[in-house]
């Protein structure tokens, strides 16, 4: 296995690793000019098998603002699907100082990290989304001034984002509540759930209103993977999920009397997992959260470059 530090899953990172990135993200956001040459002469390959807006832009712009270069690669326009994945990744690593891969399968992300000797970032896969969780922690830190003791409730389908939020929250001493009637099978991680079950800071709820009343932050994500939402072949499953998850929608009624902040990792399906009006509600920090993807991504790059201590 490579000696380089990677970000494949936050299970591999300590609380100190996470804290460094959260603090650095805030520092970079406050004084971007200070870091404008931090990665001068460095380059990052951004390989996307899945579609992307925030992950691609935050990485590409982030590298530029740190004095480096981000090169976007569409999986379909490369030979990655035609050859041994580890071989192709080894070649890519000879051209670049960092790899950011947004792949369908977690095992392919792990294969990449094991094959190369440059830092690799998981830009989202079917099991984890660590870059999103780090950005979320930065947003919460900015709003509350601390992470320890903050009560975060996630509602909806248990997916890759849920997994990363659970481990991130537990590492930082937060309370994480999950209100999820169903789990995406691809997100199933028995080891993670054992870690969660052993912690007093992890709880599950059946009733969303009950969880909200014990929350400082409420968070949701799409009930369906984006690539399937408008796919006619997925329509029966879409209808089933809408029926199942309807009672778990974030809306003004369920938040009545609560001052909890509202988070969503975007893109959102307004009127489905979250009431449209709630996205623009004063309690919503959705767009600040999205902006922080840039600052947090820059902090991760600095971390993996060995520039944080």
Secondary structure, 3 states (H helix, E strand, C coil): CCCCCCECCHHHCCHHHHHHHHHHHHHHHHCHHHHCCCCCCCEEEEEECCCCCHHHHHHHHHHHHCCCEEEEEEHHHCCHHHCCHHHHHHHHHCCCCEEEEECCCHHHHHHHHHHCCCEEEECCCCCCCHHHHHHHHHHHHHHHCCCCCCEEEEECCECHHHHHHHHHHHHCCCEEEEECCCECHHHCCHHHHHHHHCCCCEEECCCHHHHHCCCCEEEECCCCCHHHCCCHHHHHHHHHHHHHHHHHCECCCCCCCCCCEEEECCCCCECCCECHHHHCCCCECHHHHHHHHHHHHHHHHHHHCCCCC
